Every structure is written in C-alpha cells, then in structure tokens.
Amino acid sequence: MNTIRLDITREHCPMTFVKTKLALEKISKGDCLEVLLTRGEPLDNVPKTAAEQGYIVKSIDNVENDIFRVIIEK
C-alpha cells in the first residue's frame, strides 16, 4: 500500500475536490491519498464527497492550527 500526498491548503472550493478526485484517479485500489486542507468548506466537503463516491475516509487529523490531514483510501 502506497500513500501519496496532496496539499490543497491554498485551493478553494470547488477546486479542492476536483484536485482530490484527480489524484485519487491516479492511484491504485488499496493505496491512500493524504490530503492537506484547511478548516471550513474544504474540510467539510472533501471527506464527505469522497465517502459519497465510494472512497474510504480513514482519518481526519488536525496537524497545525487550521490545517488538517485527511487520509482517503481508494
């Protein structure tokens, strides 16, 4: 199992999930995507939308102030 990192802390919706989705499409089933994002809309929407599309949201952790790490398994 590999883990790829995606930093979307400077992005705004809807680009946050667009970039997440593109990264998820590039990885193999069983691999994980580590997404760094900010509190608010990205934190609300990216995990929810990923789960709705059949991906597994493994964890959501606060790593620094308003920056969170979301681990999504394909």
HTML snippet that shows the backbone in 3Dmol.js (N, CA, C, O; Angstrom):
<script src="https://3Dmol.org/build/3Dmol-min.js"></script>
<div id="view" style="width:600px;height:400px;position:relative"></div>
<script>
const pdb = `
ATOM      1  N   MET A   1       0.849  -1.190   0.000  1.00  0.00           N
ATOM      2  CA  MET A   1       0.000   0.000   0.000  1.00  0.00           C
ATOM      3  C   MET A   1       0.883   1.237   0.000  1.00  0.00           C
ATOM      4  O   MET A   1       1.757   1.383   0.855  1.00  0.00           O
ATOM      5  N   ASN A   2       0.659   2.114  -0.943  1.00  0.00           N
ATOM      6  CA  ASN A   2       1.399   3.369  -1.050  1.00  0.00           C
ATOM      7  C   ASN A   2       0.528   4.522  -0.566  1.00  0.00           C
ATOM      8  O   ASN A   2      -0.700   4.446  -0.588  1.00  0.00           O
ATOM      9  N   THR A   3       1.192   5.595  -0.128  1.00  0.00           N
ATOM     10  CA  THR A   3       0.483   6.808   0.257  1.00  0.00           C
ATOM     11  C   THR A   3       1.061   7.974  -0.529  1.00  0.00           C
ATOM     12  O   THR A   3       2.271   8.201  -0.526  1.00  0.00           O
ATOM     13  N   ILE A   4       0.198   8.699  -1.191  1.00  0.00           N
ATOM     14  CA  ILE A   4       0.574   9.874  -1.968  1.00  0.00           C
ATOM     15  C   ILE A   4       0.069  11.102  -1.208  1.00  0.00           C
ATOM     16  O   ILE A   4      -1.005  11.058  -0.607  1.00  0.00           O
ATOM     17  N   ARG A   5       0.833  12.191  -1.231  1.00  0.00           N
ATOM     18  CA  ARG A   5       0.434  13.408  -0.511  1.00  0.00           C
ATOM     19  C   ARG A   5      -0.034  14.472  -1.504  1.00  0.00           C
ATOM     20  O   ARG A   5       0.563  14.668  -2.563  1.00  0.00           O
ATOM     21  N   LEU A   6      -1.114  15.148  -1.132  1.00  0.00           N
ATOM     22  CA  LEU A   6      -1.675  16.241  -1.928  1.00  0.00           C
ATOM     23  C   LEU A   6      -1.934  17.421  -1.003  1.00  0.00           C
ATOM     24  O   LEU A   6      -2.677  17.302  -0.029  1.00  0.00           O
ATOM     25  N   ASP A   7      -1.321  18.558  -1.307  1.00  0.00           N
ATOM     26  CA  ASP A   7      -1.505  19.763  -0.497  1.00  0.00           C
ATOM     27  C   ASP A   7      -2.446  20.708  -1.242  1.00  0.00           C
ATOM     28  O   ASP A   7      -2.084  21.277  -2.272  1.00  0.00           O
ATOM     29  N   ILE A   8      -3.667  20.869  -0.704  1.00  0.00           N
ATOM     30  CA  ILE A   8      -4.639  21.787  -1.316  1.00  0.00           C
ATOM     31  C   ILE A   8      -4.988  22.923  -0.353  1.00  0.00           C
ATOM     32  O   ILE A   8      -6.078  23.492  -0.409  1.00  0.00           O
ATOM     33  N   THR A   9      -4.040  23.239   0.528  1.00  0.00           N
ATOM     34  CA  THR A   9      -4.298  24.281   1.531  1.00  0.00           C
ATOM     35  C   THR A   9      -4.484  25.659   0.916  1.00  0.00           C
ATOM     36  O   THR A   9      -5.068  26.536   1.552  1.00  0.00           O
ATOM     37  N   ARG A  10      -4.008  25.871  -0.289  1.00  0.00           N
ATOM     38  CA  ARG A  10      -4.155  27.178  -0.946  1.00  0.00           C
ATOM     39  C   ARG A  10      -5.303  27.198  -1.956  1.00  0.00           C
ATOM     40  O   ARG A  10      -5.532  28.209  -2.620  1.00  0.00           O
ATOM     41  N   GLU A  11      -6.017  26.089  -2.068  1.00  0.00           N
ATOM     42  CA  GLU A  11      -7.113  25.980  -3.030  1.00  0.00           C
ATOM     43  C   GLU A  11      -8.453  26.316  -2.376  1.00  0.00           C
ATOM     44  O   GLU A  11      -8.591  26.276  -1.153  1.00  0.00           O
ATOM     45  N   HIS A  12      -9.428  26.645  -3.207  1.00  0.00           N
ATOM     46  CA  HIS A  12     -10.782  26.952  -2.744  1.00  0.00           C
ATOM     47  C   HIS A  12     -11.773  26.062  -3.480  1.00  0.00           C
ATOM     48  O   HIS A  12     -11.504  25.611  -4.593  1.00  0.00           O
ATOM     49  N   CYS A  13     -12.913  25.811  -2.859  1.00  0.00           N
ATOM     50  CA  CYS A  13     -13.960  25.006  -3.497  1.00  0.00           C
ATOM     51  C   CYS A  13     -14.414  25.709  -4.769  1.00  0.00           C
ATOM     52  O   CYS A  13     -14.506  26.937  -4.781  1.00  0.00           O
ATOM     53  N   PRO A  14     -14.697  24.982  -5.827  1.00  0.00           N
ATOM     54  CA  PRO A  14     -14.771  23.525  -5.925  1.00  0.00           C
ATOM     55  C   PRO A  14     -13.452  22.866  -6.288  1.00  0.00           C
ATOM     56  O   PRO A  14     -13.404  21.644  -6.426  1.00  0.00           O
ATOM     57  N   MET A  15     -12.375  23.634  -6.449  1.00  0.00           N
ATOM     58  CA  MET A  15     -11.101  23.055  -6.878  1.00  0.00           C
ATOM     59  C   MET A  15     -10.524  22.075  -5.852  1.00  0.00           C
ATOM     60  O   MET A  15      -9.740  21.198  -6.214  1.00  0.00           O
ATOM     61  N   THR A  16     -10.901  22.214  -4.583  1.00  0.00           N
ATOM     62  CA  THR A  16     -10.353  21.305  -3.575  1.00  0.00           C
ATOM     63  C   THR A  16     -10.722  19.864  -3.898  1.00  0.00           C
ATOM     64  O   THR A  16      -9.857  18.988  -3.875  1.00  0.00           O
ATOM     65  N   PHE A  17     -11.999  19.602  -4.200  1.00  0.00           N
ATOM     66  CA  PHE A  17     -12.353  18.218  -4.504  1.00  0.00           C
ATOM     67  C   PHE A  17     -11.957  17.823  -5.919  1.00  0.00           C
ATOM     68  O   PHE A  17     -11.664  16.653  -6.162  1.00  0.00           O
ATOM     69  N   VAL A  18     -11.939  18.752  -6.848  1.00  0.00           N
ATOM     70  CA  VAL A  18     -11.509  18.437  -8.212  1.00  0.00           C
ATOM     71  C   VAL A  18     -10.078  17.901  -8.174  1.00  0.00           C
ATOM     72  O   VAL A  18      -9.790  16.871  -8.784  1.00  0.00           O
ATOM     73  N   LYS A  19      -9.191  18.577  -7.475  1.00  0.00           N
ATOM     74  CA  LYS A  19      -7.794  18.133  -7.395  1.00  0.00           C
ATOM     75  C   LYS A  19      -7.679  16.820  -6.619  1.00  0.00           C
ATOM     76  O   LYS A  19      -6.866  15.961  -6.961  1.00  0.00           O
ATOM     77  N   THR A  20      -8.500  16.668  -5.572  1.00  0.00           N
ATOM     78  CA  THR A  20      -8.502  15.420  -4.810  1.00  0.00           C
ATOM     79  C   THR A  20      -8.952  14.271  -5.691  1.00  0.00           C
ATOM     80  O   THR A  20      -8.328  13.210  -5.689  1.00  0.00           O
ATOM     81  N   LYS A  21     -10.016  14.464  -6.437  1.00  0.00           N
ATOM     82  CA  LYS A  21     -10.553  13.420  -7.313  1.00  0.00           C
ATOM     83  C   LYS A  21      -9.536  13.026  -8.380  1.00  0.00           C
ATOM     84  O   LYS A  21      -9.361  11.839  -8.652  1.00  0.00           O
ATOM     85  N   LEU A  22      -8.865  14.000  -8.985  1.00  0.00           N
ATOM     86  CA  LEU A  22      -7.851  13.701  -9.998  1.00  0.00           C
ATOM     87  C   LEU A  22      -6.712  12.880  -9.405  1.00  0.00           C
ATOM     88  O   LEU A  22      -6.216  11.952 -10.043  1.00  0.00           O
ATOM     89  N   ALA A  23      -6.295  13.217  -8.186  1.00  0.00           N
ATOM     90  CA  ALA A  23      -5.224  12.463  -7.523  1.00  0.00           C
ATOM     91  C   ALA A  23      -5.680  11.044  -7.192  1.00  0.00           C
ATOM     92  O   ALA A  23      -4.910  10.095  -7.337  1.00  0.00           O
ATOM     93  N   LEU A  24      -6.926  10.897  -6.748  1.00  0.00           N
ATOM     94  CA  LEU A  24      -7.454   9.569  -6.435  1.00  0.00           C
ATOM     95  C   LEU A  24      -7.528   8.693  -7.678  1.00  0.00           C
ATOM     96  O   LEU A  24      -7.310   7.485  -7.596  1.00  0.00           O
ATOM     97  N   GLU A  25      -7.830   9.283  -8.821  1.00  0.00           N
ATOM     98  CA  GLU A  25      -7.912   8.523 -10.062  1.00  0.00           C
ATOM     99  C   GLU A  25      -6.552   7.979 -10.493  1.00  0.00           C
ATOM    100  O   GLU A  25      -6.488   6.986 -11.217  1.00  0.00           O
ATOM    101  N   LYS A  26      -5.463   8.618 -10.055  1.00  0.00           N
ATOM    102  CA  LYS A  26      -4.116   8.214 -10.461  1.00  0.00           C
ATOM    103  C   LYS A  26      -3.539   7.098  -9.589  1.00  0.00           C
ATOM    104  O   LYS A  26      -2.569   6.454  -9.990  1.00  0.00           O
ATOM    105  N   ILE A  27      -4.108   6.852  -8.409  1.00  0.00           N
ATOM    106  CA  ILE A  27      -3.544   5.841  -7.522  1.00  0.00           C
ATOM    107  C   ILE A  27      -4.271   4.510  -7.692  1.00  0.00           C
ATOM    108  O   ILE A  27      -5.376   4.448  -8.231  1.00  0.00           O
ATOM    109  N   SER A  28      -3.629   3.461  -7.223  1.00  0.00           N
ATOM    110  CA  SER A  28      -4.194   2.110  -7.341  1.00  0.00           C
ATOM    111  C   SER A  28      -5.153   1.805  -6.211  1.00  0.00           C
ATOM    112  O   SER A  28      -5.075   2.405  -5.139  1.00  0.00           O
ATOM    113  N   LYS A  29      -6.064   0.866  -6.452  1.00  0.00           N
ATOM    114  CA  LYS A  29      -7.004   0.432  -5.418  1.00  0.00           C
ATOM    115  C   LYS A  29      -6.201  -0.098  -4.228  1.00  0.00           C
ATOM    116  O   LYS A  29      -5.258  -0.871  -4.396  1.00  0.00           O
ATOM    117  N   GLY A  30      -6.586   0.326  -3.033  1.00  0.00           N
ATOM    118  CA  GLY A  30      -5.878  -0.073  -1.817  1.00  0.00           C
ATOM    119  C   GLY A  30      -4.835   0.940  -1.370  1.00  0.00           C
ATOM    120  O   GLY A  30      -4.411   0.921  -0.215  1.00  0.00           O
ATOM    121  N   ASP A  31      -4.413   1.830  -2.277  1.00  0.00           N
ATOM    122  CA  ASP A  31      -3.471   2.884  -1.909  1.00  0.00           C
ATOM    123  C   ASP A  31      -4.222   4.029  -1.239  1.00  0.00           C
ATOM    124  O   ASP A  31      -5.445   4.131  -1.336  1.00  0.00           O
ATOM    125  N   CYS A  32      -3.466   4.887  -0.558  1.00  0.00           N
ATOM    126  CA  CYS A  32      -4.075   6.004   0.165  1.00  0.00           C
ATOM    127  C   CYS A  32      -3.587   7.339  -0.370  1.00  0.00           C
ATOM    128  O   CYS A  32      -2.473   7.469  -0.878  1.00  0.00           O
ATOM    129  N   LEU A  33      -4.458   8.318  -0.237  1.00  0.00           N
ATOM    130  CA  LEU A  33      -4.132   9.697  -0.572  1.00  0.00           C
ATOM    131  C   LEU A  33      -4.179  10.494   0.721  1.00  0.00           C
ATOM    132  O   LEU A  33      -5.194  10.498   1.418  1.00  0.00           O
ATOM    133  N   GLU A  34      -3.081  11.169   1.040  1.00  0.00           N
ATOM    134  CA  GLU A  34      -3.008  12.038   2.218  1.00  0.00           C
ATOM    135  C   GLU A  34      -3.254  13.459   1.724  1.00  0.00           C
ATOM    136  O   GLU A  34      -2.440  14.011   0.985  1.00  0.00           O
ATOM    137  N   VAL A  35      -4.364  14.046   2.127  1.00  0.00           N
ATOM    138  CA  VAL A  35      -4.747  15.375   1.657  1.00  0.00           C
ATOM    139  C   VAL A  35      -4.579  16.376   2.796  1.00  0.00           C
ATOM    140  O   VAL A  35      -5.133  16.194   3.880  1.00  0.00           O
ATOM    141  N   LEU A  36      -3.815  17.428   2.543  1.00  0.00           N
ATOM    142  CA  LEU A  36      -3.699  18.533   3.494  1.00  0.00           C
ATOM    143  C   LEU A  36      -4.645  19.630   3.030  1.00  0.00           C
ATOM    144  O   LEU A  36      -4.579  20.079   1.886  1.00  0.00           O
ATOM    145  N   LEU A  37      -5.525  20.055   3.926  1.00  0.00           N
ATOM    146  CA  LEU A  37      -6.517  21.067   3.562  1.00  0.00           C
ATOM    147  C   LEU A  37      -6.832  21.952   4.764  1.00  0.00           C
ATOM    148  O   LEU A  37      -6.377  21.696   5.879  1.00  0.00           O
ATOM    149  N   THR A  38      -7.611  22.983   4.519  1.00  0.00           N
ATOM    150  CA  THR A  38      -7.917  23.950   5.577  1.00  0.00           C
ATOM    151  C   THR A  38      -9.303  23.718   6.160  1.00  0.00           C
ATOM    152  O   THR A  38     -10.160  23.064   5.566  1.00  0.00           O
ATOM    153  N   ARG A  39      -9.483  24.280   7.339  1.00  0.00           N
ATOM    154  CA  ARG A  39     -10.780  24.234   8.028  1.00  0.00           C
ATOM    155  C   ARG A  39     -11.826  24.956   7.180  1.00  0.00           C
ATOM    156  O   ARG A  39     -11.486  25.808   6.359  1.00  0.00           O
ATOM    157  N   GLY A  40     -13.079  24.620   7.379  1.00  0.00           N
ATOM    158  CA  GLY A  40     -14.167  25.285   6.660  1.00  0.00           C
ATOM    159  C   GLY A  40     -14.674  24.416   5.528  1.00  0.00           C
ATOM    160  O   GLY A  40     -14.799  23.200   5.670  1.00  0.00           O
ATOM    161  N   GLU A  41     -14.963  25.046   4.413  1.00  0.00           N
ATOM    162  CA  GLU A  41     -15.554  24.332   3.278  1.00  0.00           C
ATOM    163  C   GLU A  41     -14.730  23.136   2.812  1.00  0.00           C
ATOM    164  O   GLU A  41     -15.299  22.063   2.610  1.00  0.00           O
ATOM    165  N   PRO A  42     -13.396  23.273   2.630  1.00  0.00           N
ATOM    166  CA  PRO A  42     -12.630  22.099   2.200  1.00  0.00           C
ATOM    167  C   PRO A  42     -12.733  20.927   3.191  1.00  0.00           C
ATOM    168  O   PRO A  42     -12.912  19.781   2.780  1.00  0.00           O
ATOM    169  N   LEU A  43     -12.620  21.214   4.469  1.00  0.00           N
ATOM    170  CA  LEU A  43     -12.694  20.158   5.488  1.00  0.00           C
ATOM    171  C   LEU A  43     -14.087  19.540   5.547  1.00  0.00           C
ATOM    172  O   LEU A  43     -14.221  18.345   5.812  1.00  0.00           O
ATOM    173  N   ASP A  44     -15.113  20.331   5.307  1.00  0.00           N
ATOM    174  CA  ASP A  44     -16.486  19.812   5.296  1.00  0.00           C
ATOM    175  C   ASP A  44     -16.761  18.979   4.044  1.00  0.00           C
ATOM    176  O   ASP A  44     -17.368  17.911   4.125  1.00  0.00           O
ATOM    177  N   ASN A  45     -16.313  19.468   2.890  1.00  0.00           N
ATOM    178  CA  ASN A  45     -16.709  18.877   1.617  1.00  0.00           C
ATOM    179  C   ASN A  45     -15.848  17.725   1.113  1.00  0.00           C
ATOM    180  O   ASN A  45     -16.383  16.745   0.595  1.00  0.00           O
ATOM    181  N   VAL A  46     -14.534  17.819   1.251  1.00  0.00           N
ATOM    182  CA  VAL A  46     -13.670  16.793   0.658  1.00  0.00           C
ATOM    183  C   VAL A  46     -13.921  15.405   1.265  1.00  0.00           C
ATOM    184  O   VAL A  46     -14.140  14.460   0.507  1.00  0.00           O
ATOM    185  N   PRO A  47     -13.899  15.239   2.594  1.00  0.00           N
ATOM    186  CA  PRO A  47     -14.162  13.889   3.129  1.00  0.00           C
ATOM    187  C   PRO A  47     -15.572  13.394   2.814  1.00  0.00           C
ATOM    188  O   PRO A  47     -15.764  12.222   2.489  1.00  0.00           O
ATOM    189  N   LYS A  48     -16.552  14.286   2.910  1.00  0.00           N
ATOM    190  CA  LYS A  48     -17.945  13.896   2.652  1.00  0.00           C
ATOM    191  C   LYS A  48     -18.128  13.441   1.205  1.00  0.00           C
ATOM    192  O   LYS A  48     -18.743  12.405   0.951  1.00  0.00           O
ATOM    193  N   THR A  49     -17.601  14.205   0.267  1.00  0.00           N
ATOM    194  CA  THR A  49     -17.753  13.874  -1.142  1.00  0.00           C
ATOM    195  C   THR A  49     -16.973  12.605  -1.495  1.00  0.00           C
ATOM    196  O   THR A  49     -17.444  11.787  -2.285  1.00  0.00           O
ATOM    197  N   ALA A  50     -15.793  12.442  -0.918  1.00  0.00           N
ATOM    198  CA  ALA A  50     -15.007  11.228  -1.167  1.00  0.00           C
ATOM    199  C   ALA A  50     -15.779   9.997  -0.701  1.00  0.00           C
ATOM    200  O   ALA A  50     -15.836   8.996  -1.415  1.00  0.00           O
ATOM    201  N   ALA A  51     -16.368  10.061   0.480  1.00  0.00           N
ATOM    202  CA  ALA A  51     -17.150   8.931   1.000  1.00  0.00           C
ATOM    203  C   ALA A  51     -18.373   8.661   0.117  1.00  0.00           C
ATOM    204  O   ALA A  51     -18.708   7.507  -0.150  1.00  0.00           O
ATOM    205  N   GLU A  52     -19.029   9.719  -0.327  1.00  0.00           N
ATOM    206  CA  GLU A  52     -20.198   9.563  -1.196  1.00  0.00           C
ATOM    207  C   GLU A  52     -19.838   8.883  -2.517  1.00  0.00           C
ATOM    208  O   GLU A  52     -20.674   8.214  -3.126  1.00  0.00           O
ATOM    209  N   GLN A  53     -18.594   9.058  -2.954  1.00  0.00           N
ATOM    210  CA  GLN A  53     -18.158   8.469  -4.224  1.00  0.00           C
ATOM    211  C   GLN A  53     -17.522   7.090  -4.033  1.00  0.00           C
ATOM    212  O   GLN A  53     -16.956   6.530  -4.972  1.00  0.00           O
ATOM    213  N   GLY A  54     -17.617   6.549  -2.824  1.00  0.00           N
ATOM    214  CA  GLY A  54     -17.174   5.183  -2.596  1.00  0.00           C
ATOM    215  C   GLY A  54     -15.763   5.009  -2.061  1.00  0.00           C
ATOM    216  O   GLY A  54     -15.293   3.879  -1.926  1.00  0.00           O
ATOM    217  N   TYR A  55     -15.080   6.099  -1.754  1.00  0.00           N
ATOM    218  CA  TYR A  55     -13.745   6.004  -1.177  1.00  0.00           C
ATOM    219  C   TYR A  55     -13.878   5.859   0.339  1.00  0.00           C
ATOM    220  O   TYR A  55     -14.914   6.196   0.912  1.00  0.00           O
ATOM    221  N   ILE A  56     -12.822   5.356   0.982  1.00  0.00           N
ATOM    222  CA  ILE A  56     -12.840   5.148   2.434  1.00  0.00           C
ATOM    223  C   ILE A  56     -12.050   6.272   3.105  1.00  0.00           C
ATOM    224  O   ILE A  56     -10.847   6.408   2.882  1.00  0.00           O
ATOM    225  N   VAL A  57     -12.722   7.069   3.919  1.00  0.00           N
ATOM    226  CA  VAL A  57     -12.042   8.118   4.686  1.00  0.00           C
ATOM    227  C   VAL A  57     -11.540   7.457   5.958  1.00  0.00           C
ATOM    228  O   VAL A  57     -12.317   7.126   6.854  1.00  0.00           O
ATOM    229  N   LYS A  58     -10.216   7.268   6.022  1.00  0.00           N
ATOM    230  CA  LYS A  58      -9.618   6.520   7.129  1.00  0.00           C
ATOM    231  C   LYS A  58      -9.390   7.376   8.369  1.00  0.00           C
ATOM    232  O   LYS A  58      -9.531   6.894   9.493  1.00  0.00           O
ATOM    233  N   SER A  59      -9.039   8.642   8.168  1.00  0.00           N
ATOM    234  CA  SER A  59      -8.798   9.504   9.333  1.00  0.00           C
ATOM    235  C   SER A  59      -8.821  10.969   8.936  1.00  0.00           C
ATOM    236  O   SER A  59      -8.584  11.335   7.784  1.00  0.00           O
ATOM    237  N   ILE A  60      -9.118  11.797   9.937  1.00  0.00           N
ATOM    238  CA  ILE A  60      -9.070  13.253   9.789  1.00  0.00           C
ATOM    239  C   ILE A  60      -8.367  13.770  11.038  1.00  0.00           C
ATOM    240  O   ILE A  60      -8.855  13.579  12.152  1.00  0.00           O
ATOM    241  N   ASP A  61      -7.222  14.424  10.853  1.00  0.00           N
ATOM    242  CA  ASP A  61      -6.423  14.908  11.986  1.00  0.00           C
ATOM    243  C   ASP A  61      -6.063  16.371  11.802  1.00  0.00           C
ATOM    244  O   ASP A  61      -5.761  16.822  10.697  1.00  0.00           O
ATOM    245  N   ASN A  62      -6.101  17.100  12.900  1.00  0.00           N
ATOM    246  CA  ASN A  62      -5.631  18.488  12.906  1.00  0.00           C
ATOM    247  C   ASN A  62      -4.119  18.442  13.051  1.00  0.00           C
ATOM    248  O   ASN A  62      -3.610  17.917  14.041  1.00  0.00           O
ATOM    249  N   VAL A  63      -3.393  18.984  12.079  1.00  0.00           N
ATOM    250  CA  VAL A  63      -1.934  18.926  12.126  1.00  0.00           C
ATOM    251  C   VAL A  63      -1.290  20.243  12.537  1.00  0.00           C
ATOM    252  O   VAL A  63      -0.171  20.256  13.048  1.00  0.00           O
ATOM    253  N   GLU A  64      -1.992  21.350  12.314  1.00  0.00           N
ATOM    254  CA  GLU A  64      -1.413  22.653  12.655  1.00  0.00           C
ATOM    255  C   GLU A  64      -2.478  23.735  12.480  1.00  0.00           C
ATOM    256  O   GLU A  64      -2.978  23.940  11.374  1.00  0.00           O
ATOM    257  N   ASN A  65      -2.821  24.418  13.554  1.00  0.00           N
ATOM    258  CA  ASN A  65      -3.813  25.486  13.512  1.00  0.00           C
ATOM    259  C   ASN A  65      -5.031  25.101  12.677  1.00  0.00           C
ATOM    260  O   ASN A  65      -5.807  24.239  13.090  1.00  0.00           O
ATOM    261  N   ASP A  66      -5.214  25.715  11.520  1.00  0.00           N
ATOM    262  CA  ASP A  66      -6.377  25.446  10.675  1.00  0.00           C
ATOM    263  C   ASP A  66      -6.073  24.476   9.535  1.00  0.00           C
ATOM    264  O   ASP A  66      -6.823  24.423   8.560  1.00  0.00           O
ATOM    265  N   ILE A  67      -4.990  23.713   9.639  1.00  0.00           N
ATOM    266  CA  ILE A  67      -4.627  22.748   8.601  1.00  0.00           C
ATOM    267  C   ILE A  67      -4.911  21.335   9.112  1.00  0.00           C
ATOM    268  O   ILE A  67      -4.528  20.959  10.221  1.00  0.00           O
ATOM    269  N   PHE A  68      -5.595  20.570   8.262  1.00  0.00           N
ATOM    270  CA  PHE A  68      -5.975  19.204   8.605  1.00  0.00           C
ATOM    271  C   PHE A  68      -5.420  18.216   7.591  1.00  0.00           C
ATOM    272  O   PHE A  68      -5.179  18.561   6.434  1.00  0.00           O
ATOM    273  N   ARG A  69      -5.218  16.979   8.044  1.00  0.00           N
ATOM    274  CA  ARG A  69      -4.785  15.895   7.174  1.00  0.00           C
ATOM    275  C   ARG A  69      -5.926  14.880   7.094  1.00  0.00           C
ATOM    276  O   ARG A  69      -6.412  14.386   8.112  1.00  0.00           O
ATOM    277  N   VAL A  70      -6.336  14.585   5.877  1.00  0.00           N
ATOM    278  CA  VAL A  70      -7.391  13.592   5.645  1.00  0.00           C
ATOM    279  C   VAL A  70      -6.743  12.442   4.870  1.00  0.00           C
ATOM    280  O   VAL A  70      -6.126  12.657   3.827  1.00  0.00           O
ATOM    281  N   ILE A  71      -6.888  11.226   5.385  1.00  0.00           N
ATOM    282  CA  ILE A  71      -6.372  10.046   4.695  1.00  0.00           C
ATOM    283  C   ILE A  71      -7.550   9.351   4.024  1.00  0.00           C
ATOM    284  O   ILE A  71      -8.512   8.959   4.684  1.00  0.00           O
ATOM    285  N   ILE A  72      -7.461   9.203   2.699  1.00  0.00           N
ATOM    286  CA  ILE A  72      -8.525   8.588   1.908  1.00  0.00           C
ATOM    287  C   ILE A  72      -7.950   7.370   1.202  1.00  0.00           C
ATOM    288  O   ILE A  72      -6.928   7.454   0.521  1.00  0.00           O
ATOM    289  N   GLU A  73      -8.625   6.235   1.374  1.00  0.00           N
ATOM    290  CA  GLU A  73      -8.186   5.004   0.692  1.00  0.00           C
ATOM    291  C   GLU A  73      -9.045   4.787  -0.544  1.00  0.00           C
ATOM    292  O   GLU A  73     -10.264   4.956  -0.517  1.00  0.00           O
ATOM    293  N   LYS A  74      -8.378   4.408  -1.626  1.00  0.00           N
ATOM    294  CA  LYS A  74      -9.104   4.134  -2.873  1.00  0.00           C
ATOM    295  C   LYS A  74      -9.611   2.699  -2.850  1.00  0.00           C
ATOM    296  O   LYS A  74     -10.250   2.255  -3.804  1.00  0.00           O
TER     297      LYS A  74
END
`;
const viewer = $3Dmol.createViewer("view");
viewer.addModel(pdb, "pdb");
viewer.setStyle({}, {cartoon: {color: "spectrum"}});
viewer.zoomTo();
viewer.render();
</script>
